[in-house]
Amino acid sequence: GGLEAITPNRYAAAALDAPYLGLTALADRSLPRALSVATGLRRRRVLRDIVAGLWPGEPSQRVCQWVEPALRRWLRAGLHQGEPLADLPPRAAEVDHLAREYVAALARSSEVDSACAAWLAGDAVRRPRLVAGFPRLELGDLALLDTACADGSAIVLPYVPSPLFADNLAAARWLEARGWRIEERQEPAETLGERLAARWLGGHEVIDGCGWQDWPDAEAEARGVLAQAKRLILRDGVRAADIALVARRERDYGPLVAALAEEMGLRVHIAYAVPLRETRLGWWLAQGLRSLADDLPYEQTLRWLGARWHDLADDFDATQAYRRRPNGADDWTAAGAPSALVGVPQGKQPAADWLTWLDGLLAQASAIRRDDAREALAHRRLTETITEARREAPGAHWTLAEFAEELGDWLETLTVPARPGRGGIELHTPLALLGAQRQHLFLLGATDGALPQPVADDAFLDFRDRETVNALAGGASPVLETASQAARREALVCWSLLGAPTDSFCVTRPETAGNSATSPSAWLAPLALPELPRPPLLADWLSWRQASLRGTDPEPVLTAARSA
């Protein structure tokens, strides 16, 4: 009682019956008053300017995407502080130079990146806190908690004598060296999830309420899982919010689950983020800029104007375009094109003029805002970013190409939920349920090579370079994540997921993916899950329609058609 909870997500906070406060928000709160966290737009613009200077002649947007993961990893490790390490590998030296330039550029306006805020935290908001739900904590997280937690605080991390928990043992030793008292407690396994987690670690208890199902392909798998979820809701009175679908590769299942749920009359909430470029609004803006860059060619521009959910075409007579076949701004003006299309700033103009033009263009997309929650969120994100850009770049001047690069950057970096909403069945990645609980959990796509997810090397700073940096940095524990640590992190995330179900746990697998056969995930073998019978599938609309046409009392016209 009286402890402020720090959790990895809002679901874990709900399990503790506490308000959600994450590590990032805690780091932001703990900054000295003179500093503030830079906005995403500000960080991206500063990074792009520095990248353009360090790699001249290269497309800065693409280089940013290439180097940013390594930069954020470097900042989280605190390697930008103090004197540079000597004899760094070439790529590591480039990241170090980039990090120091980037941090210094933000510091000139008293701003910091959220990735390094943990290292700048002060003790002004120091108070007793409970940190729970995390499978492990990084060095920067530990440094933040050591600063922000007062006497009486508790950090709860899973541990048993196993290589899987080696990083948590190292974290405990790090905290102990700074005055924390280490206590080992063994709590009895009470829920289904706790018994599953114990079974994976070598327990022998026979567990009811869990099992395995194989399905022919991903569509049959998703249809079967949704059918079982619908049965729980209709027959057993389970709330939809108490059912969760989990996929390690959620993008493989998101569109499929959304389409099938629509067909089966189920509400689903798919929370993973998609960039604005993948929304209809984002696609429309990107196509419009492409048409402008190509000087409004006939077919491309007409196809852009032909999108039926915007208001640009209300005062535009398409028959004039069909007759004239305009090609270029002057021809489109003569054909009566909308002013938003032909009234584009010309040459190098103030950024405010370009943002005003974009604001006017977005105002035309009212129909899609009314009809689609995701598109409404995309529209709001863009409108907020326009307001932010007016503050961030009051004296900037852009050409069409520079404005297109800026907007393209927004469309790549701004995100919205894939299928927003509240209530309904939720589709998550395992990360979203760390420390959380659900009555009924379905784990989809449990194939070898997908669960756990294979360790992927960084495109810029690979594991070999990271090992070298760790050796140069010294210390008892690595500062940059190594390949073995990445594998343990992934395994810990999957192991933590086992603790989420309280009433039932069903693992499913498609027997084929594309044209290849799959095999069950060997990682789940210690659970020795029994095979569950597959329920009959609900017929899709096409199958139902075909069956109805083959009924015992067909319409006379169908009988005549069959015998014709």
Protein Blocks (a to p, Z undefined) as FASTA:
>chain_A
ZZacddfbfklmmmnopacddfklmmmmmpcfkbccddfklmmmmmmmmmmmmmghiafk
lmmmmmmmmmmmmmmnopmgcjddehiafklmmmmmmmmmmmmmmmmnopacfklmmmmp
cfklgccdddehiabdcfklmmmmmmmpcghiacdddddddfklmmmmmmmmmmmmnopa
cdddddddfblmlmmmmmmnopabdcehiacdddfblmlmmmmmmmmmmmmmmmnopafk
lpccddfblmlmmmmmmmmmmmnopacddfbdcdfklpmklmmmmmmmmmmmnoppaklm
mmmmmpmkbcklmmpcfklmmmnopgdjklmmmnopafklmmccehjddfklmmmmmmmm
mmmmmmmmmmomklmmmmmmmmmmmmmmmmmmmmbccdfklmmmmmmmmmmmpccdfbgc
eejjddddfklmgoiacfbacdehiaghjaccdddddfklcfklmmmmmmmngpjbdfbd
cfklmmmmmmmmmmmmmmmpmkbccddddfbghjaccdddfklmmnopacdddddddddf
klmmmmmmmmmbdcfklmmmmmZZ
